[in-house]
Each structure stands twice: as C-alpha cells, then as structure tokens.
Amino acid sequence: MINRFRIDGSIDLMGPEVDRAGRGGQIATRDKLHRLRYNPTQAGFHEYLGTPSDITVSQGGTRLTVNDRPCALWHGDGRFDYIRWENIGADPYGNDGGDSDVDGIDEENLEGKQNTEVKSEFNFWAEYKLMDTEDWVHDLAVFRCSTRFSYVRDPIHCIRQFNKVYSPHIGNITDMSNHKPDGVHPDHRYDLANQVSIFAMRFDRDRSPFTHTRWINENGDWMVRHRTGGFEWRVNIENNEDVRSRSTVPWDGGDRDTSSPHNFDGKRLIVLAQSALIGGPLKALGIYTPDSGKNKLNVIGRDRGTGKLLYRDRRVYGMDLADETRTASLEKAGVNIASLGVMNPGQLIALNAYESVRHETYLLVGNPKQIREVVEQNLEGL
C-alpha cells in the first residue's frame, strides 16, 4: 500500500480523509458473483487491524517487496455482516455484542472464531520498484507497481459465508478459462467470477494541487478537462468482446456508454496536472497501465506443491482509466479492470493447481509532455 505522496514539495496528499478510508494507493479486488461483498484486501479487516506484512527492501532501496501473505477480508462496507465473533477486533456493525451476523451459518463452535471468518482464501504479493531513468529521454521519478492475488487456500469457510449473496449471479460465465487450462470450466460458486479489480491513488481533496485531467485520444491528441466540482472522467483502453461474450453480466465500465460526456476512448495513460499546460516546471502525476505480458495474460496457474508455472491465460475483457471524486473530501485516480476471474482450487484438482490474478501499473512524476515521451520511448508505449 502507498500511504504517503508528495509532489513539488507539497504536504502529504494522503491526509486524514484518505486515512479514514483505510488506504492511499493500493489494488483491491471483488467479484460480481458475490455481489462485490467478498473483498480480500491488502488494507486489512479495517484501518487498524490486518495481517502483518513481511517487507523486503533491496540493497540501495530502489525495490520494496511485500512478501506473500494472507489477505484479511474487509469488514463489508456496511453492506453485509458476516462477522459472528469479535475476539480479535471489533465488528463495525453496531454494538451487537459480537453475537450476530447475517450469513446464515451456525458459528457458535467455530474453530478459530474470528480468524476463521476473516482470513480469506487469498494471499497477496506486491513489488514497488523505482526505475533507473538516468539514460532515458527524461530523468523522471518512475515507479512500477506490480501486484498479485493468489487463490491458495481451499474454500473451507471464509468464502462460504457469502453463499446468501451469490445465488442470483451463478451460472453467468460459460467458461472461466479463455484458453488455459484446457477444457470447459463454467463459473462455480466459490470462484471469483466477473472479477473487478481497481488500482488507484487516493488524495484528500483539500490537499490536492491537481487542477486538470489529461489523456490521449485514439488519434494521439491530448485531451484535457478541468477538475472542478463533482468530476468523473473515464477513458476506455480495452474492450475484448471475444472474452466478454463468455459472460452475461455487464461490466458497467467506461466502455459501456461512450456517448456519455464523462466517458471516452483513448490510450493507456492518464495525467493529473497542476495546470492546463503540457510543458512547464509544475509536476504532474501520470498513471500508465501498459499492454504488457502481466496485464494481457493476467491469470496464471501454478502447481500447489512445487510452485511451478503451469499456464498463463488472458481473461481481461474491459479496462478503463478513471479520475473522479469519491466524496466531497476524497478523490481517486487509477485503473479499473474487468476479468472473467479466477477459479477456486477445487476446479483445478486434476492439475493440482491454484490461480493468481496479476497486474502492473506505472506512476510517473514530471510535466505531461515529459511523462508522455517516457511512456512512448522508454516504456511499452501508448
């Protein structure tokens, strides 16, 4: 998780409003099969309670790795109380004495109590790398953010608490595997199906110096909008109808209504700028999601015993870049990814495999012109 961000000598843009939201810059993942309720997250159960992280910093300090560790479920955003026990941390769903939830499961004698309820089936891994740009077209601050969620544990209890919310959405994907693994795999109630992942940077609005949003249209021209009031700009960068045809559930992303004054088609870069100028001394933040191997073949399968890579599969069917207000005091910019999802290990017994979903995005600091030139000349291009 990125929990501090300064630009041009500013104060930390991730202030008390971001702290109250429990995250600054992070990736989160949910799925429509479970009505977006099941939410394994790097942020933890809530702002002050989560899974300890083993952090490795490379010699020289240019690479920070969050080593593989279990994900706790977020507490539910006030939409689904699955927590019977409070022996580790308080249930945010009112003062119910720790003795009620709505998942319909008898958990009076549950082994592990709250730990069993909250510890998800997923592990999380991340790497944040400061790129060496000394010989690039511009020597900017460029960070590569790589993340991975892995469905490593069998669905014994945690995800089963969400059975009550999946039923209207079951059976909506004809085949979870686009090309790999071989065979036909309709969605199963313990899969993450019609998965929605979001990598985003969040800032306190009263601290944000950014006044304009920039992106590049399909003709390669700069586009710009003023960030004022309740703004929302979405730039569709991927729409794979072949993969999408396997699902009957609409994504509702930026590509669903390009006639909207808020939705556009464009390239894979969005820029938060401090002025309407393309050049000049003021720094901007670029968020760039490359058409890279990790992002194209976003799901991988590994052997549960040896960890050997067994396959890669392309399951993304929609992607957009977004810059928007979340509340009157909070703003968010990043990438939204819609994918067929990942299968639970029970679907992969014949291969003795588990699946992971992965992603990478770059953060670049410079003026908009410099950022674009680095993307075009030193990274994978637009």
N, C-alpha and C positions, 0 to 999 in steps of 0.2 A: 504494500500500500504506500502511496506517496502522500505524506501528511504535511508537507511544507513546500511552498512555491513562492519565490520572489523573482521580480523582473525589473530591470533598470533601477536597482537599489530600493525597490518598494518594500513596504512591510509584507509580512506573510499574507498571501491572498487567501489561504485556507485558515480562516479565523474561527470565531465561536460558532457561527452558523454551520460551517462545514463540520466542526467537531460534534455538534448536536445531531448531525445526520450520520455520524459514525464512520465516515470515510472521506478521504480527499480525492486522490486518484487511485482507482482500482478497477478490476474487472469483476462483474457479477454475472451469474447465470441462473436462469429459471426455465420452466417449460410450460407450454400451453396444455399439455396432457394433464398436468396437476394444477391448472388454472393459475399459474405463476405463484403458487403458495409455497411449494417446496424450494428452498433457497439456500443451498450450501454456499457459504461466502467466506472470503478471506477476512472480512470485517469482524467475524465472531458472532456470538449469540446476541450481544448488544454492544454498546460503545465501550463498556468496561469489562467485558467477560468474553473470552475466546480461547483459542488454542495457542499455547506458546509456540513461537517460531524460532527455529534454529537458523541464524543468519550467518552467511559466509561472505567476507569481503576480500576481494583479491588483493594480492600484493600491488601496491600503487593506488589502490582504492578506486579503480575505474569500473569494477564489476561487483555488484551486490546480488547474492543469490539467496532467495528464500527456499530453503531445502524442503523437500516433500514432507508434508504433514497433514493430519486430518483436518477437514473443514467442519466447523460447527454450523448448525442451521441458524439463520437469522430468526428472531423471535416471532416473525409473522406479520409485521407491519399493521397490526391491529385488524387483520382480516381472517385469521384462522388460528385459534388457540389449540395447539397440540400438546401443551405442557401440563402434565399432571403433577410433577414433582418440582420442588424448589430447594432441594438440599444443597445445590451448588450456587445458584443465583436466583434473584427474584424474578418471578413471572410478571411481565409488564401489563398483563390483562387484569388490572384492578386487584383489589385485596380479596382474593378468593381463598385465602388460607392455604394455597398450594394444593387444593384437593379437587380441582375441576378442570376439564378440558372438553373439547367437542369432537375428538377423533373417533369416539365410539369403541375404543379398545379398553378392556379391563387391565389396568396397570397397577393395581394395588400391591401386587407382589413382584413387580418388575425388577429383575436383576439389573443392577447398575443405576436404577432410578433415573434421575435427570440426565446423567451422562449418556444413557442408552437412548433416551428420547431425542437428545440434541446432537449427538455425534453422528454426522451424516455418513453415507456410503462413499463419499468422495475425499480424495486427497488433493491438495493444492501445491503447486510449484511455480516460482517466478524468478526471473532474472532481469535486472536493470543494469544496462551497460552504457557507460559514457564512451561514445565513439571517438576514435582518433581522427580528427579532421584537419590536421596540420597541412596535409598535402591536397586537401580538397579545394574546390573552386572558391569556397569561403570557409574560414576557420571559425565555425559556429559551435555553440553548445548543442550537441545532438545526442539524445538518449534513445536507446532501443529497449522497449518494454516487452518481454516475452512471458507468456503465462500458459498454464496447463491445469485443467481439472481432470482427474482420473477416477473412474468408477471402479475402485479397487476392492470394495467390501461387498459381500453378498447382501441382498435386500432382506435382512432378517427382521428388523423392527422399524428403523427410523422412517424410511420412505413409506412403509405400510400405514403409518399414521395418517397419510394423505389419501387413503382409499376413497373416502367420502367425497372428495372433490374431483377425482379423475373421471368418473363414470360417463359424463356427457361427452367427453373428448376421446374416449378409447376407440380404436379402430379407424383412425383418420389417416394413417400412413400405410400405404400398401407394401412398402419395402424400405426399411431403415437403411439398408446398405445400398449405396449408389452403385458401386462396382465391387467393393470388398467389404466383408468376406463373401465368398461365393454363396449362392442360394438366395432364397426369398425370406425376409425377416420382417413381417408386419410388426407394428408397434405393440409392445407388451406393457401392462400396467405399471411395471417397475422400471421401465426405460425413462430417460429424459427425452421426450418426443416433442417435435416442434419447439426446439430449444431457442431461447432468446438470450444472447449474451451482450453485455454492454461494457466497453472500456471507456471510462470518462474521467475528466478532470472537473472538479467542483470548486467553486470560489464563492466567498462572501460577496454579495453584490455591492455593498458599500465600500469594499476594499478593491474591487476590480478596476484596473485602469483601462480596460479594453472598451473601445467605443464603436468599432466596426468589425463585421464579419466578412471575410473574403473567401472565395472559392474559385475554381476554374471550370468553365462550362465545357461541353463536349467539343467545341470548336477551338479550345485552347485560350479563350479570352478570360481575363479577370472579371469577376462579378463582385459586387460589394453591397452590403446592406448596413444600415445604422442600427446599432444595438441599443434600442431605447424601448421603454415600456415593457410589456409582456411579449418579448420577441421569441420567435421559433423559426429557425431555418434548417431545412433538411436537404441534403444532397445525395441522391441515389447514385451509388457507384457500382452496384452489382445486382443483376436480376436474372437468375438462371431458371428459365421456365421448364427445362427438362427435369431438373431436380425438384422444382416446386410442384410439378404435376403429380408427384408421389403423395402429396398431402392435400387434404380437403379443407384445411384450416388456413384462412388468410393470415398473412403476416401483419398487415396494417402498418407497414413501414413507409418510408419516404417515397417508394416507387408505386404505391397504390393509387395515388391521385396527383399526378404531375401537373394537373390543371390548377391545383391549389396555389395561391400566391406565396405559400411558405415552402413548397416542395419543388425541387429542381433536379435535373440530370446533370452529372458533372464528373470531374476527375477525383483522384483519391487523396486530395489534400484540402484541409480547411484551415483557415488562419484567423486568429483573434488578434486584432491590431489596435494600436493606441491612436491611430489617426486614419484618415482616408487615403494617405499617401502610400504608394507602393515602395518607394525608397525612403531615405532619410535616416536619422540617428535613432529614432524610437524603436524599441524592440517589440516584436510580436511573438506569439506562440503559434507554431504550426503543428497540427496533428495529422500525421500521414500514415495511412494503412496500405502497405504495398501489396501488389499482386504476387506475393512470394509463395514459396513451397509450403510454408507453415499455414498461410492463410487460404491457399487453394485446397490443399489436402489437409483439411482442418481436423479430421479424426484419424487417430492411429490406434492400432491394436497391438498389444504386447502379450507375450507368454507370461502367465501368472507365476510360474516357477522361476524362470530364468531372466525375465525382463526383456528377452529378445524381441526386436521389432518384427511383427508378422505382416502387417499391411498398413497402407495409407488410403484414405478414402475422401473424396470431395463431396461434402454434404451441405455446404452453404447454398442457400437459394436466394438470399436477399441481404443487402448490406447498404447502410447509409451513414453519412457523416452528419452530425447534428450539433447545433449551437442553440441553446434555449434557456429561458428562465424556468426554474423548477418551482420556486415560491417567490414571494415578494422580496425575500432576502437571500436567495440562493440561485446560482446559475450553474449550468453544466454544459460541457462540450466534449464530444468524443465520437465513438463509432458504435452503431447498433448492428448486430449480426443475427440473422435468422438461419437456422440449420435444421435438417431432419433430426439431429440429435445423436445421443449415444445409447447403446444397448447395455442392459444390465448383464452381469457375468453369467446369469442363468441362460441367456440366449446364446452364449458362446462356449458352452461346456465342451463341445466336440473339439474346439481349438485350445481349450484350457487358457482362454484369453480374457483380458479386460480392455476396455476402450478409454481413450483420453480425447478431450477436445482442446485444441491449442490455438493460440493467436499471438500476433506481434504487431505493435504499433510504435511509430517513432514520434518523439517530441523534439521539436527544433525551435531554437531561440535565435532570432535575427530579424531584420526587416522582411516584409513579404517577398520582395524581389530576391533577396539572398536565399531565403528558405526555398522558394521555387527552384532556383538554379541548383541548389544542393540536391534536391529531390531528383531533378532531371539528369544531372551529370554525375552524381556520386552514389545515389541510391538506385532503387529499381525503376524509377521513372513514374510518370503520371498514368 
